[in-house]
Amino acid sequence: TLFRSNKYLQLRAKASLTKSAKPAEQKNLGNVSSHPELFNRLRAFRSNIAELEKIDLFQVFPQATLYDICEILPTNYSRLKSVHGVGKVRLRLYGQQILEIVTEYCVEKGLPLETPEEKPIEKAKQVQGETFRITLELFKSGLKPEEIAKQRGLVISTIESHLAGFVLKGELKIEELLTQEKIERLNTVIKESSYANLTELKQKTGDEFTYGELRMFVNHINFSSGQVVFTKNQ
């Protein structure tokens, strides 16, 4: 199966990572990063992978590499490959997931995205489609987003982003993802005022909803009514 194939590739690459990687210095780099929130998301991703694969944290990524990713904010493969400590093995194993985390963060914060590569790696495009579809299949099997994130070694915001994409395509209904209470609350909020982007909507709702939940609802409106709530940061 696809899961076993991915598992095999990761285990096969583990030896290479063990030989080349060295434990990162114990520094609280989150305090000096320009993007501490992103740094924490990357650390959570690294912890999930390490626990899932039963390997040390530094074998996934040295902490200094996570710091460099936060400073460079790579959103395509060429840029990510240039980050010290990534290398071919880590790029192949974790590159797509790292790019998803960084891209999502940049969109949420309204940060500029790098120009997409003119000739994207064909395998990368295939993997991206597969990783979205895997999330959907796990959700359809009855797993909750947090359970999917745990099983896949991803942060929950990435899983929510995957699911939101299927709402926009009409493959998932908003009722499958949000409670009726949350749906009614967001309907009220949207009708009360207009919002330029997802960040403004998040500021209005505070901790009531995650960015992923807001994106799901906005995609639901866009699909079901054809009404574009806003075009930025969604």
Secondary structure, DSSP 8 states (H G I E B T S, - for coil): -HHHHHHHHHHHHHHHHHHH--------GGGT-S-HHHHHHHHHHHHHHHHHHT--HHHH--HHHHHHHHHH---SHHHHHTSTT-HHHHHHHHHHHHHHHHHHHHHHHT-------SS--HHHHHHHHHHHHHHHHHHHTT--HHHHHHHHT--HHHHHHHHHHHHHHTSS-GGGTS-HHHHHHHHHHHHH---SBHHHHHHHHGGGS-HHHHHHHHHHHHHHH---S-SB--
